[in-house]
Amino acid sequence: ENGDDDVTLKILYCGVCHSDLHTLRNDWGFSFYPVVPGHEISGVVTKVGKNVTKFNIGDRVGVGVLVGSCKTCECCEQDLENYCPRIIFTYNSYNPDGTKNYGGYSDMIVVDQRYVLRFPDNLPLDAGAPLLCAGITVYSPMKYYGMTEAGKHLGVAGLGGLGHVAVKIGKAFGLKVTVISSSPQKESEAINRLGADSFLVSNDPEKM
């Protein structure tokens, strides 16, 4: 049920993160079945609680990896909820009242307004969904270490899912981007498709 501080959204898209696969297979040893994964969620608001002021019905929104935290610790007060000792994940996690969370491979989800993000009108919901996990995973350290200033040189280790996003974000900020990979066959994709400036094969001792 939608509480006073909650936003209900109709889920339209959900990205696939490798964490979803790890959880399904219980690779980490703490899956609580049944599990409905998915934490790169985008959709449209269908209901809001009486205390919700940031969102209205029909708004385009997203939900990432978190749907709850204590809201009062030092980390939460600095908008660093991902370090909160009482973090609540989008799925495979329990709320304080004992109810279980299910993720984005669903029709709808109810989330406290603090953990809902508004999508810009010019960002497609399908293409933008992966930014809610893969995107923030690479953007956050780039922002923290000042790697958003044009002209700096960014090295991206690995061209898997996160690597693709890191190259795109780096180029969008005007950085010189070098992809470092153990797979020589990925050079064309890195340079020609994603726009990286250079490519370094990590298992080539001479180039390293």
C-alpha positions as CSV (number, residue, x, y, z in Angstrom):
1,E,0.0,0.0,0.0
2,N,1.1,3.6,-0.7
3,G,2.0,5.3,2.6
4,D,2.0,9.0,3.3
5,D,5.6,9.4,2.2
6,D,5.5,7.0,-0.7
7,V,5.4,7.1,-4.4
8,T,3.8,4.3,-6.5
9,L,5.0,3.9,-10.0
10,K,4.1,1.8,-13.0
11,I,7.3,0.1,-14.1
12,L,7.9,0.5,-17.8
13,Y,11.6,-0.5,-18.1
14,C,14.3,-2.2,-15.9
15,G,17.9,-2.7,-16.8
16,V,19.8,-5.9,-16.3
17,C,22.6,-5.7,-13.8
18,H,25.0,-8.7,-13.1
19,S,24.1,-8.4,-9.4
20,D,20.6,-9.6,-10.4
21,L,22.1,-12.8,-11.8
22,H,24.3,-13.3,-8.7
23,T,21.3,-12.9,-6.5
24,L,19.2,-15.3,-8.5
25,R,21.9,-18.0,-8.3
26,N,22.7,-17.1,-4.7
27,D,26.4,-16.7,-5.7
28,W,26.9,-14.5,-2.6
29,G,25.2,-16.8,-0.2
30,F,22.5,-14.4,1.1
31,S,19.6,-14.7,-1.3
32,F,16.2,-15.0,0.4
33,Y,13.8,-16.8,-2.0
34,P,11.5,-16.0,-3.6
35,V,13.4,-13.2,-5.2
36,V,12.3,-10.7,-7.8
37,P,15.4,-8.8,-8.9
38,G,15.8,-5.5,-10.9
39,H,17.2,-2.2,-9.6
40,E,17.5,0.0,-12.6
41,I,13.9,0.9,-12.7
42,S,12.1,3.6,-14.7
43,G,8.4,4.3,-15.1
44,V,5.6,6.7,-14.4
45,V,4.1,7.8,-11.1
46,T,0.5,6.5,-10.5
47,K,0.0,7.5,-6.9
48,V,1.5,9.7,-4.2
49,G,1.1,9.9,-0.4
50,K,-0.2,13.0,1.3
51,N,3.3,14.1,2.4
52,V,4.8,13.8,-1.1
53,T,5.7,17.2,-2.5
54,K,8.4,16.4,-5.1
55,F,6.3,14.2,-7.4
56,N,2.9,14.2,-9.1
57,I,0.9,11.6,-10.9
58,G,2.3,11.2,-14.4
59,D,5.9,12.2,-13.6
60,R,8.6,10.2,-15.3
61,V,10.8,8.7,-12.5
62,G,13.4,6.2,-11.6
63,V,14.4,4.0,-8.7
64,G,17.9,2.6,-8.2
65,V,19.5,0.2,-5.8
66,L,18.2,1.7,-2.5
67,V,14.6,2.1,-1.2
68,G,15.4,2.7,2.4
69,S,17.9,3.8,5.1
70,C,17.7,5.2,8.7
71,K,17.6,8.8,7.4
72,T,19.3,10.1,10.6
73,C,22.9,8.8,10.7
74,E,25.9,10.8,9.6
75,C,25.9,9.1,6.2
76,C,22.3,9.8,5.5
77,E,22.6,13.4,6.6
78,Q,25.3,13.8,3.9
79,D,23.2,12.2,1.2
80,L,25.5,9.1,1.4
81,E,22.7,6.6,2.1
82,N,24.6,3.8,0.4
83,Y,26.9,3.8,3.5
84,C,24.0,3.7,6.0
85,P,24.4,0.7,8.4
86,R,20.6,0.2,8.1
87,I,20.4,0.3,4.3
88,I,17.4,-1.3,2.6
89,F,17.9,-2.6,-0.9
90,T,15.4,-2.6,-3.7
91,Y,15.0,-6.3,-3.6
92,N,16.2,-9.3,-1.4
93,S,15.9,-7.0,1.6
94,Y,13.4,-6.4,4.4
95,N,11.6,-3.3,5.6
96,P,11.5,-2.4,9.3
97,D,7.9,-3.8,9.5
98,G,9.2,-7.2,8.3
99,T,7.7,-7.0,4.8
100,K,10.0,-8.1,1.9
101,N,11.0,-6.0,-1.1
102,Y,10.7,-7.1,-4.6
103,G,12.5,-5.5,-7.5
104,G,12.0,-4.0,-10.9
105,Y,11.0,-7.1,-12.9
106,S,7.5,-6.4,-11.9
107,D,4.6,-4.2,-13.0
108,M,4.8,-1.7,-10.1
109,I,6.7,-0.7,-7.1
110,V,6.1,1.5,-4.0
111,V,9.0,3.6,-2.7
112,D,9.6,6.3,-0.2
113,Q,9.9,9.6,-2.0
114,R,13.5,10.1,-0.7
115,Y,14.7,7.3,-3.0
116,V,12.8,8.3,-6.2
117,L,14.6,10.3,-8.9
118,R,13.0,12.5,-11.5
119,F,13.9,11.7,-15.2
120,P,14.6,14.7,-17.4
121,D,12.1,15.1,-20.2
122,N,14.9,14.7,-22.8
123,L,16.1,11.4,-21.3
124,P,14.3,8.2,-22.7
125,L,13.2,5.9,-19.9
126,D,14.5,2.8,-21.6
127,A,18.0,4.2,-22.3
128,G,18.2,6.0,-19.0
129,A,17.4,3.0,-16.8
130,P,21.0,1.7,-16.6
131,L,22.2,5.0,-15.2
132,L,20.5,4.1,-11.9
133,C,23.1,1.5,-11.1
134,A,25.8,1.2,-13.8
135,G,25.8,4.9,-14.4
136,I,26.1,6.1,-10.8
137,T,28.7,3.4,-10.0
138,V,31.1,5.1,-12.4
139,Y,29.9,8.7,-12.2
140,S,30.1,8.9,-8.4
141,P,33.9,8.3,-8.1
142,M,34.5,10.4,-11.2
143,K,32.7,13.3,-9.6
144,Y,34.4,12.7,-6.2
145,Y,37.9,12.7,-7.7
146,G,37.3,15.7,-10.0
147,M,37.2,13.7,-13.2
148,T,34.4,15.8,-14.7
149,E,36.7,18.6,-15.9
150,A,37.5,18.8,-19.6
151,G,41.0,18.0,-20.6
152,K,41.8,15.5,-17.9
153,H,42.8,11.9,-18.8
154,L,40.6,9.0,-17.8
155,G,41.7,5.4,-17.8
156,V,38.9,2.8,-18.0
157,A,39.9,-0.6,-16.9
158,G,37.7,-3.2,-18.7
159,L,35.1,-2.7,-21.4
160,G,32.2,-4.6,-19.8
161,G,28.9,-3.0,-18.9
162,L,30.4,-0.4,-16.5
163,G,33.3,0.3,-18.9
164,H,30.9,1.3,-21.7
165,V,29.1,3.7,-19.4
166,A,32.4,5.2,-18.1
167,V,33.7,5.9,-21.6
168,K,30.5,7.6,-22.6
169,I,30.4,9.7,-19.4
170,G,34.1,10.6,-19.8
171,K,33.7,11.7,-23.3
172,A,30.6,13.7,-22.4
173,F,32.7,15.7,-19.9
174,G,35.4,16.3,-22.5
175,L,38.0,14.0,-21.0
176,K,40.7,12.1,-22.9
177,V,39.7,8.5,-22.5
178,T,42.0,5.4,-22.7
179,V,40.4,2.0,-22.5
180,I,42.6,-0.6,-20.8
181,S,41.5,-4.1,-21.8
182,S,42.8,-7.7,-21.9
183,S,40.7,-8.3,-25.1
184,P,42.3,-6.8,-28.3
185,Q,39.2,-7.4,-30.2
186,K,37.4,-4.7,-28.2
187,E,39.6,-2.0,-29.7
188,S,37.2,-1.2,-32.5
189,E,34.2,-0.9,-30.3
190,A,36.1,1.3,-27.8
191,I,37.4,3.7,-30.5
192,N,34.9,3.6,-33.3
193,R,31.6,3.0,-31.5
194,L,32.2,4.6,-28.0
195,G,34.6,7.4,-29.0
196,A,37.6,6.5,-26.8
197,D,40.8,8.3,-27.7
198,S,43.1,5.3,-27.3
199,F,43.2,1.6,-26.4
200,L,45.7,-0.3,-24.3
201,V,46.0,-4.1,-24.2
202,S,46.7,-4.9,-20.6
203,N,48.4,-8.2,-21.2
204,D,50.9,-6.7,-23.6
205,P,54.0,-6.1,-21.5
206,E,55.6,-3.8,-24.1
207,K,52.6,-1.5,-24.3
208,M,52.1,-1.5,-20.5
